[in-house]
């Protein structure tokens, strides 16, 4: 839950660096592109529209959105499995009795409640995602994901969540190393944790089955030699009592191509960053960070990515582990 747009500033250094790196390529952005086979063409953006090159992908992030669009009538299928440990006390996740207006610790003292991140990120316990993206027209696609809660020891199991969105590639195809995608759509939470009501100054128990909402998202990525930088800005509004007008989440990542199709790097996810040094109504910032590794297989039609993360504040999850796969066809 977040009210500030300050996370937008975190993406500006990435945009500046990648724009400079791409300047030599965009000078002739309006000129017709020759139909030639370029072995260095960016995955998800092949030069030719036939053969295996049409289905190449390169989706190397665990939490951030991919900043590219598949070609028309091609599909990118995706799946992931994650587990989020939110603490030793299950009451830190939620206090289900409707008569209780605040969460409590194992000793019975009042404490801020655990809240999952926007976009069904870091829901408590196990979570499986299955989804895909279909290219409709040049630079336009639709994407849908379903999330299934698997629960865990002493953790209330999330229900079924989902997202559905329309995605648009902002930058022209001639920009080979810098990519930008904007998207918007519907979200169904898999689990809605306790929320703080500003009007009554109390914690509400939340909804174990989640609520409906709308979201927008902007994703940017680019390559500078073997270095890849990326950022995602996600904003959503959930239609439920006690929810903020806008929840904003930021994802930042950096990875380096080491050998073949193997990359290693780091990825960060943050929310309520305006309360990092001065906790407010939300109780403080929630964020986690960890290493990631990805591997390209089957002529770049298959991407595998995995990594663990640790929380950086008392309101953050203790740790999050996720592994995912994407396949183009």
KEKE-3310 file (N, C-alpha, C; in steps of 0.2 Angstrom, whole numbers, plus 5000, padded with zeros to 4 digits):
npx = (5004:5003:5006:5014:5023:5036:5045:5046:5057:5068:5069:5074:5089:5092:5085:5092:5105:5103:5098:5108:5117:5110:5110:5117:5110:5097:5097:5093:5080:5068:5070:5067:5068:5080:5077:5085:5095:5100:5112:5113:5101:5089:5081:5064:5062:5065:5073:5069:5053:5051:5054:5064:5069:5058:5052:5060:5065:5068:5068:5072:5070:5064:5053:5051:5043:5043:5051:5047:5038:5030:5030:5017:5004:5012:5016:5020:5023:5022:5027:5029:5035:5034:5039:5035:5041:5034:5037:5039:5028:5011:5001:5006:5004:4990:4975:4961:4949:4935:4931:4943:4954:4967:4983:4992:5007:5016:5017:5006:5006:5002:5005:5011:5002:5007:5008:5005:5014:5010:5002:5000:5012:5024:5015:5009:5016:5016:5015:5009:5011:5003:5003:5002:5007:5001:5005:4996:4995:5008:5018:5008:5000:4992:4990:4989:4988:4987:4986:4989:4986:4996:4998:5005:5015:5006:5001:4989:4981:4983:4970:4963:4971:4972:4978:4975:4979:4982:4995:5008:5021:5032:5043:5051:5055:5068:5076:5087:5093:5087:5072:5054:5039:5022:5008:4991:4977:4967:4966:4965:4966:4975:4975:4970:4978:4978:4973:4977:4966:4964:4954:4948:4959:4963:4967:4961:4953:4955:4953:4952:4951:4954:4953:4945:4953:4962:4976:4991:5006:5023:5037:5055:5070:5087:5102:5119:5133:5138:5130:5115:5101:5086:5070:5054:5039:5025:5008:4993:4975:4964:4948:4941:4936:4946:4957:4972:4971:4981:4992:5009:5023:5040:5052:5069:5082:5098:5109:5122:5129:5137:5143:5139:5122:5120:5116:5119:5114:5106:5091:5078:5064:5052:5041:5030:5040:5042:5042:5053:5063:5055:5043:5026:5008:5008:5017:5030:5043:5042:5052:5063:5077:5089:5100:5100:5099:5099:5096:5097:5090:5087:5089:5086:5073:5068:5068:5075:5074:5079:5080:5084:5078:5080:5071:5071:5067:5057:5044:5044:5045:5053:5060:5060:5058:5060:5056:5056:5050:5050:5043:5044:5033)
npy = (4994:5011:5028:5037:5044:5043:5032:5032:5039:5031:5024:5032:5034:5022:5023:5034:5029:5018:5025:5033:5023:5017:5027:5028:5019:5024:5034:5033:5029:5031:5026:5014:4996:4985:4968:4957:4943:4945:4940:4945:4949:4955:4944:4939:4949:4945:4947:4940:4932:4918:4901:4894:4906:4915:4912:4915:4919:4929:4930:4934:4938:4937:4943:4956:4963:4958:4967:4967:4962:4948:4942:4944:4932:4922:4913:4915:4904:4903:4899:4897:4893:4897:4901:4909:4914:4921:4923:4916:4916:4912:4922:4933:4934:4935:4940:4931:4934:4944:4953:4958:4971:4973:4966:4953:4948:4933:4934:4941:4954:4970:4972:4978:4971:4958:4962:4957:4960:4971:4965:4951:4947:4939:4932:4924:4908:4894:4896:4894:4899:4900:4904:4915:4923:4931:4937:4949:4959:4969:4975:4974:4965:4952:4947:4934:4927:4915:4912:4900:4896:4887:4886:4882:4877:4881:4892:4902:4897:4905:4909:4907:4918:4930:4938:4949:4957:4970:4973:4985:4989:5002:5008:5009:4995:4997:5000:4992:4988:4994:4993:4996:4994:4996:4992:4987:4982:4969:4963:4950:4947:4934:4933:4943:4952:4959:4976:4994:5005:5022:5031:5026:5023:5010:4992:4982:4966:4960:4951:4934:4928:4937:4952:4961:4971:4985:4988:4996:4996:4998:4994:4993:4989:4985:4983:4984:4981:4965:4968:4969:4979:4983:4988:4989:4997:4996:4999:4999:4998:4992:4987:4988:4990:5001:5001:5008:5023:5021:5008:5006:4997:4993:4986:4982:4977:4969:4960:4949:4943:4928:4916:4908:4905:4909:4918:4929:4938:4951:4955:4966:4970:4982:4991:5004:5013:5026:5026:5022:5028:5035:5028:5027:5027:5014:5007:5006:5003:4989:4977:4966:4957:4949:4936:4931:4919:4914:4904:4901:4890:4877:4884:4897:4897:4893:4898:4897:4902:4907:4909:4914:4926:4939:4947:4965:4972:4973:4971:4965:4949:4935:4927:4924:4912:4908:4899:4899:4896:4899:4898:4899:4898)
npz = (5000:4995:4994:4987:4973:4972:4969:4955:4952:4954:4942:4933:4932:4925:4913:4907:4906:4897:4886:4881:4877:4867:4857:4845:4837:4835:4827:4814:4815:4808:4795:4782:4787:4782:4776:4782:4789:4805:4816:4829:4833:4844:4856:4856:4847:4833:4817:4805:4801:4801:4804:4818:4824:4825:4837:4847:4864:4879:4894:4908:4921:4938:4945:4939:4925:4908:4895:4882:4867:4860:4843:4831:4832:4839:4854:4871:4883:4901:4917:4935:4952:4968:4985:5000:5015:5029:5042:5059:5067:5064:5066:5062:5049:5047:5057:5059:5065:5064:5074:5079:5079:5076:5072:5081:5090:5093:5107:5111:5109:5101:5084:5068:5053:5042:5025:5009:4993:4979:4964:4967:4972:4982:4991:5005:5010:4998:4981:4964:4948:4932:4915:4900:4885:4871:4855:4846:4836:4827:4839:4849:4862:4871:4888:4901:4917:4929:4947:4959:4976:4987:5001:5017:5031:5045:5039:5032:5017:5002:4990:4973:4961:4948:4933:4919:4905:4893:4882:4876:4865:4866:4861:4844:4833:4828:4838:4845:4858:4868:4877:4879:4887:4889:4900:4904:4915:4922:4939:4951:4967:4975:4989:5002:5013:5031:5032:5034:5040:5036:5040:5052:5060:5062:5061:5048:5046:5033:5018:5016:5003:4994:4983:4969:4956:4947:4936:4931:4922:4918:4910:4907:4899:4895:4886:4889:4881:4888:4900:4907:4911:4920:4924:4933:4935:4944:4947:4956:4960:4972:4974:4988:5005:5015:5007:4999:4988:4978:4975:4974:4967:4965:4954:4952:4942:4938:4927:4921:4906:4907:4901:4886:4886:4899:4913:4927:4941:4950:4959:4964:4974:4979:4990:4997:4999:5003:5016:5021:5030:5039:5046:5042:5041:5035:5042:5038:5025:5014:5007:4997:4992:4981:4974:4956:4943:4926:4912:4895:4883:4870:4857:4861:4864:4876:4892:4908:4925:4941:4959:4976:4989:5002:5015:5019:5030:5045:5042:5030:5020:5028:5019:5001:4989:4972:4956:4939:4922:4904:4888:4871:4857)
capx = (5000:5008:5003:5019:5025:5043:5048:5047:5064:5072:5070:5077:5096:5092:5083:5097:5111:5102:5096:5115:5120:5106:5109:5120:5106:5091:5098:5090:5074:5062:5072:5065:5073:5082:5075:5091:5096:5105:5113:5113:5094:5086:5076:5057:5061:5069:5072:5065:5047:5050:5059:5065:5070:5052:5050:5066:5063:5074:5064:5077:5068:5059:5048:5050:5039:5047:5050:5047:5032:5031:5027:5009:5002:5016:5014:5026:5020:5026:5025:5033:5034:5037:5037:5036:5041:5033:5039:5038:5021:5006:4997:5009:5001:4983:4971:4955:4943:4933:4931:4949:4955:4974:4987:4996:5013:5015:5016:5000:5006:5000:5010:5008:5001:5010:5004:5009:5016:5006:5003:5001:5019:5026:5009:5011:5016:5017:5011:5011:5009:5003:5000:5005:5006:4999:5005:4990:4997:5015:5019:5003:4999:4988:4994:4985:4991:4983:4990:4986:4989:4998:4998:5011:5014:5004:5000:4983:4982:4979:4965:4966:4972:4973:4979:4974:4981:4984:5002:5010:5028:5032:5049:5051:5059:5075:5080:5089:5096:5083:5065:5049:5032:5017:5002:4986:4972:4963:4969:4961:4971:4974:4974:4971:4980:4975:4975:4976:4961:4966:4949:4947:4965:4963:4969:4955:4956:4956:4949:4957:4950:4957:4948:4947:4956:4964:4983:4995:5013:5028:5043:5060:5076:5092:5109:5125:5137:5135:5127:5108:5098:5079:5066:5047:5035:5018:5003:4986:4970:4960:4941:4939:4937:4952:4963:4974:4969:4985:4998:5015:5028:5045:5057:5075:5087:5104:5112:5128:5130:5144:5145:5134:5116:5120:5117:5119:5113:5103:5084:5076:5057:5051:5034:5030:5047:5042:5042:5060:5066:5050:5037:5019:5002:5009:5021:5037:5044:5043:5056:5067:5083:5092:5103:5096:5102:5095:5099:5094:5091:5083:5090:5083:5065:5066:5072:5075:5077:5078:5084:5082:5078:5078:5068:5076:5064:5053:5037:5046:5045:5059:5064:5056:5062:5056:5059:5052:5052:5046:5044:5041:5030)
capy = (5000:5016:5034:5041:5042:5044:5026:5033:5042:5025:5021:5037:5033:5016:5025:5038:5026:5014:5029:5035:5017:5016:5033:5027:5015:5027:5040:5031:5025:5031:5023:5007:4991:4979:4962:4953:4939:4948:4935:4948:4952:4954:4939:4942:4954:4943:4950:4936:4930:4911:4897:4895:4913:4918:4910:4916:4923:4930:4932:4933:4941:4933:4947:4961:4962:4958:4974:4965:4959:4943:4943:4942:4925:4918:4913:4914:4901:4904:4896:4898:4891:4901:4900:4915:4913:4928:4923:4910:4916:4913:4928:4939:4935:4938:4938:4931:4936:4950:4957:4960:4976:4973:4960:4952:4944:4927:4935:4944:4962:4973:4974:4979:4965:4957:4963:4955:4965:4972:4960:4945:4945:4937:4930:4919:4901:4892:4899:4892:4903:4897:4909:4915:4930:4930:4942:4950:4964:4971:4979:4973:4958:4951:4942:4931:4923:4912:4910:4896:4896:4880:4886:4880:4875:4886:4898:4902:4896:4909:4907:4908:4924:4931:4945:4949:4964:4972:4976:4989:4991:5009:5010:5006:4989:4998:5001:4985:4986:4997:4991:4999:4991:4998:4988:4989:4977:4967:4959:4947:4945:4927:4933:4950:4952:4965:4983:4999:5010:5029:5034:5023:5022:5003:4987:4978:4959:4959:4945:4928:4926:4942:4956:4963:4978:4986:4989:4998:4993:5001:4990:4995:4985:4987:4979:4988:4975:4960:4970:4970:4983:4983:4991:4989:5001:4993:5003:4995:5000:4986:4989:4985:4995:5002:5000:5015:5024:5018:5004:5006:4993:4994:4981:4984:4971:4969:4954:4950:4937:4926:4912:4905:4908:4909:4925:4930:4945:4953:4958:4970:4972:4987:4994:5008:5015:5033:5025:5018:5031:5038:5024:5030:5023:5007:5004:5006:5000:4982:4976:4961:4957:4942:4934:4927:4915:4912:4900:4900:4883:4876:4890:4903:4896:4891:4902:4895:4907:4905:4913:4916:4933:4940:4953:4970:4976:4969:4970:4961:4942:4933:4925:4922:4908:4907:4897:4900:4894:4902:4894:4902:4893)
capz = (5000:4995:4991:4984:4966:4972:4966:4948:4951:4954:4935:4928:4930:4920:4907:4905:4904:4891:4880:4878:4874:4861:4853:4839:4833:4834:4822:4808:4817:4803:4789:4782:4789:4777:4778:4783:4795:4810:4822:4835:4834:4851:4857:4856:4842:4828:4811:4801:4803:4799:4807:4825:4826:4826:4844:4852:4870:4883:4899:4913:4928:4942:4947:4934:4919:4902:4891:4874:4864:4855:4836:4830:4832:4843:4861:4876:4889:4907:4924:4941:4958:4974:4992:5004:5023:5032:5049:5063:5070:5059:5067:5059:5043:5048:5063:5055:5069:5062:5080:5081:5074:5075:5072:5087:5089:5097:5114:5112:5109:5095:5079:5061:5050:5036:5019:5003:4988:4974:4959:4969:4973:4989:4995:5010:5008:4992:4975:4958:4942:4925:4911:4894:4881:4863:4850:4842:4830:4828:4845:4853:4864:4877:4893:4906:4922:4935:4952:4964:4983:4989:5008:5020:5038:5050:5035:5028:5010:4997:4985:4966:4959:4941:4930:4912:4903:4886:4882:4870:4864:4865:4856:4838:4832:4826:4845:4847:4864:4873:4876:4884:4886:4894:4900:4909:4915:4928:4944:4956:4972:4978:4996:5004:5020:5034:5029:5039:5038:5039:5043:5059:5063:5065:5056:5046:5045:5026:5014:5014:4996:4990:4980:4962:4955:4941:4937:4925:4922:4913:4910:4903:4899:4889:4886:4887:4880:4892:4906:4906:4917:4919:4929:4932:4939:4944:4951:4956:4965:4974:4975:4994:5010:5018:5003:4997:4981:4973:4978:4969:4968:4960:4953:4948:4941:4934:4926:4917:4902:4908:4896:4882:4888:4906:4916:4934:4943:4957:4958:4970:4974:4985:4990:5002:5000:5006:5023:5023:5036:5043:5046:5043:5042:5033:5046:5035:5019:5013:5001:4997:4987:4981:4967:4951:4938:4921:4907:4888:4880:4864:4853:4864:4864:4883:4897:4915:4930:4948:4964:4983:4991:5009:5017:5021:5035:5049:5038:5024:5021:5030:5013:4996:4984:4966:4950:4933:4915:4899:4882:4865:4851)
cpx = (5004:5004:5008:5021:5033:5047:5050:5054:5069:5074:5073:5084:5096:5090:5088:5103:5109:5100:5103:5118:5117:5106:5111:5115:5099:5091:5094:5083:5068:5064:5069:5070:5074:5080:5081:5091:5101:5106:5113:5106:5092:5081:5069:5056:5066:5068:5068:5059:5046:5056:5059:5066:5064:5050:5055:5063:5069:5071:5068:5076:5063:5053:5046:5046:5044:5046:5050:5040:5033:5028:5020:5009:5007:5014:5020:5022:5025:5023:5031:5031:5037:5035:5040:5036:5040:5034:5037:5031:5016:5001:5000:5007:4994:4980:4964:4949:4941:4932:4937:4952:4963:4977:4990:5002:5011:5014:5010:5000:5004:5006:5007:5007:5005:5006:5008:5010:5010:5007:5003:5008:5020:5020:5012:5011:5018:5013:5014:5007:5009:5000:5004:5003:5005:5000:4999:4992:5005:5014:5013:5002:4994:4991:4989:4989:4986:4987:4986:4990:4990:4998:5005:5010:5012:5002:4994:4984:4979:4974:4968:4966:4973:4975:4978:4975:4982:4991:5004:5017:5028:5037:5049:5056:5066:5079:5081:5091:5092:5076:5060:5042:5028:5011:4997:4981:4969:4967:4964:4967:4970:4973:4975:4972:4977:4977:4973:4971:4962:4960:4948:4953:4966:4965:4962:4957:4957:4952:4954:4956:4952:4951:4950:4950:4958:4972:4986:5002:5017:5035:5049:5066:5080:5098:5114:5131:5134:5131:5119:5105:5090:5076:5058:5043:5027:5014:4996:4982:4965:4953:4939:4940:4944:4958:4965:4972:4974:4991:5003:5020:5034:5050:5063:5079:5093:5107:5118:5128:5137:5147:5139:5127:5115:5121:5116:5118:5110:5096:5082:5068:5056:5044:5034:5037:5047:5042:5048:5063:5062:5044:5031:5014:5003:5014:5029:5037:5044:5047:5061:5072:5086:5095:5099:5101:5098:5099:5094:5095:5086:5083:5086:5076:5063:5071:5070:5078:5075:5082:5081:5082:5077:5075:5073:5072:5059:5046:5038:5045:5052:5063:5058:5060:5057:5060:5054:5054:5047:5048:5040:5039:5025)
cpy = (5006:5022:5038:5039:5042:5038:5027:5036:5037:5023:5026:5036:5027:5019:5030:5034:5022:5019:5031:5029:5015:5021:5032:5023:5018:5032:5039:5027:5025:5028:5016:5002:4986:4973:4957:4949:4942:4943:4938:4951:4950:4948:4942:4947:4951:4947:4947:4933:4922:4907:4898:4902:4917:4917:4911:4921:4924:4933:4930:4935:4937:4937:4953:4959:4962:4964:4973:4962:4953:4945:4941:4934:4920:4919:4912:4911:4902:4901:4897:4895:4895:4899:4906:4913:4920:4928:4917:4910:4917:4919:4934:4940:4938:4936:4937:4933:4943:4955:4960:4965:4977:4967:4959:4948:4938:4928:4939:4951:4964:4974:4975:4972:4964:4958:4961:4961:4965:4966:4953:4942:4944:4936:4925:4912:4900:4895:4897:4897:4899:4903:4909:4922:4928:4937:4943:4954:4966:4976:4979:4966:4958:4946:4940:4927:4921:4910:4906:4895:4889:4880:4884:4879:4881:4893:4897:4902:4901:4906:4907:4915:4924:4938:4944:4956:4964:4976:4979:4990:4998:5011:5006:5000:4991:4999:4994:4983:4990:4995:4994:4996:4994:4994:4990:4983:4976:4963:4956:4944:4938:4927:4941:4950:4958:4971:4988:5004:5017:5032:5032:5022:5015:4998:4983:4971:4957:4953:4939:4926:4931:4947:4958:4970:4979:4988:4992:4996:4996:4997:4992:4990:4987:4983:4984:4983:4969:4961:4971:4974:4983:4986:4991:4993:4999:4997:4999:4998:4994:4989:4986:4991:4995:5002:5007:5016:5021:5014:5004:5001:4994:4988:4983:4978:4973:4962:4954:4943:4934:4921:4909:4909:4909:4916:4924:4937:4946:4956:4961:4971:4976:4990:4998:5011:5022:5032:5022:5021:5034:5034:5028:5025:5015:5003:5003:5002:4992:4981:4969:4961:4951:4941:4930:4924:4913:4908:4899:4893:4883:4882:4896:4903:4895:4895:4899:4900:4905:4909:4914:4923:4933:4947:4958:4974:4971:4967:4966:4954:4940:4931:4923:4918:4907:4904:4897:4897:4897:4899:4898:4897:4897)
cpz = (5000:4992:4987:4977:4966:4969:4958:4947:4951:4947:4931:4927:4925:4913:4903:4902:4897:4885:4877:4875:4867:4856:4846:4834:4832:4829:4816:4809:4812:4797:4788:4784:4784:4780:4777:4789:4799:4816:4828:4837:4841:4851:4858:4851:4836:4821:4806:4804:4802:4803:4815:4828:4828:4834:4849:4858:4874:4890:4906:4920:4931:4944:4942:4928:4913:4898:4884:4873:4859:4848:4836:4829:4835:4850:4865:4882:4895:4913:4929:4947:4963:4980:4996:5012:5026:5039:5053:5066:5064:5060:5064:5052:5043:5055:5061:5059:5067:5068:5082:5076:5073:5075:5078:5086:5093:5104:5116:5111:5102:5090:5072:5058:5044:5030:5013:4998:4983:4968:4961:4970:4981:4993:4999:5008:5001:4987:4969:4953:4936:4921:4904:4890:4874:4860:4846:4835:4832:4834:4850:4855:4870:4882:4898:4910:4927:4940:4957:4970:4985:4997:5010:5027:5042:5046:5031:5021:5006:4992:4978:4964:4951:4939:4923:4910:4895:4886:4875:4870:4862:4860:4850:4837:4831:4833:4847:4854:4870:4872:4881:4882:4892:4894:4905:4909:4921:4933:4949:4961:4974:4986:4998:5012:5024:5032:5034:5036:5041:5042:5051:5063:5066:5059:5055:5045:5038:5024:5013:5007:4991:4987:4973:4962:4948:4942:4930:4927:4917:4915:4905:4904:4894:4891:4884:4887:4884:4898:4904:4912:4915:4925:4928:4937:4939:4949:4950:4961:4966:4976:4982:4999:5013:5014:5001:4990:4976:4977:4973:4971:4963:4960:4949:4948:4937:4933:4921:4913:4903:4903:4892:4883:4895:4909:4923:4936:4950:4955:4964:4969:4980:4984:4997:5004:5003:5013:5026:5029:5041:5042:5047:5044:5040:5037:5044:5029:5019:5006:5002:4991:4987:4974:4963:4946:4933:4916:4901:4885:4874:4859:4855:4865:4871:4887:4904:4920:4937:4953:4971:4985:4999:5010:5020:5027:5039:5046:5032:5025:5023:5023:5008:4991:4978:4960:4945:4927:4910:4892:4876:4859:4847)
residu = (UNK:UNK:UNK:UNK:UNK:UNK:UNK:UNK:UNK:UNK:UNK:UNK:UNK:UNK:UNK:UNK:UNK:UNK:UNK:UNK:UNK:UNK:UNK:UNK:UNK:UNK:UNK:UNK:UNK:UNK:UNK:UNK:UNK:UNK:UNK:UNK:UNK:UNK:UNK:UNK:UNK:UNK:UNK:UNK:UNK:UNK:UNK:UNK:UNK:UNK:UNK:UNK:UNK:UNK:UNK:UNK:UNK:UNK:UNK:UNK:UNK:UNK:UNK:UNK:UNK:UNK:UNK:UNK:UNK:UNK:UNK:UNK:UNK:UNK:UNK:UNK:UNK:UNK:UNK:UNK:UNK:UNK:UNK:UNK:UNK:UNK:UNK:UNK:UNK:UNK:UNK:UNK:UNK:UNK:UNK:UNK:UNK:UNK:UNK:UNK:UNK:UNK:UNK:UNK:UNK:UNK:UNK:UNK:UNK:UNK:UNK:UNK:UNK:UNK:UNK:UNK:UNK:UNK:UNK:UNK:UNK:UNK:UNK:UNK:UNK:UNK:UNK:UNK:UNK:UNK:UNK:UNK:UNK:UNK:UNK:UNK:UNK:UNK:UNK:UNK:UNK:UNK:UNK:UNK:UNK:UNK:UNK:UNK:UNK:UNK:UNK:UNK:UNK:UNK:UNK:UNK:UNK:UNK:UNK:UNK:UNK:UNK:UNK:UNK:UNK:UNK:UNK:UNK:UNK:UNK:UNK:UNK:UNK:UNK:UNK:UNK:UNK:UNK:UNK:UNK:UNK:UNK:UNK:UNK:UNK:UNK:UNK:UNK:UNK:UNK:UNK:UNK:UNK:UNK:UNK:UNK:UNK:UNK:UNK:UNK:UNK:UNK:UNK:UNK:UNK:UNK:UNK:UNK:UNK:UNK:UNK:UNK:UNK:UNK:UNK:UNK:UNK:UNK:UNK:UNK:UNK:UNK:UNK:UNK:UNK:UNK:UNK:UNK:UNK:UNK:UNK:UNK:UNK:UNK:UNK:UNK:UNK:UNK:UNK:UNK:UNK:UNK:UNK:UNK:UNK:UNK:UNK:UNK:UNK:UNK:UNK:UNK:UNK:UNK:UNK:UNK:UNK:UNK:UNK:UNK:UNK:UNK:UNK:UNK:UNK:UNK:UNK:UNK:UNK:UNK:UNK:UNK:UNK:UNK:UNK:UNK:UNK:UNK:UNK:UNK:UNK:UNK:UNK:UNK:UNK:UNK:UNK:UNK:UNK:UNK:UNK:UNK:UNK:UNK:UNK:UNK:UNK:UNK:UNK:UNK:UNK:UNK:UNK:UNK:UNK:UNK:UNK:UNK:UNK:UNK:UNK:UNK:UNK:UNK:UNK:UNK:UNK:UNK:UNK:UNK:UNK:UNK:UNK:UNK:UNK:UNK:UNK:UNK:UNK)
# end
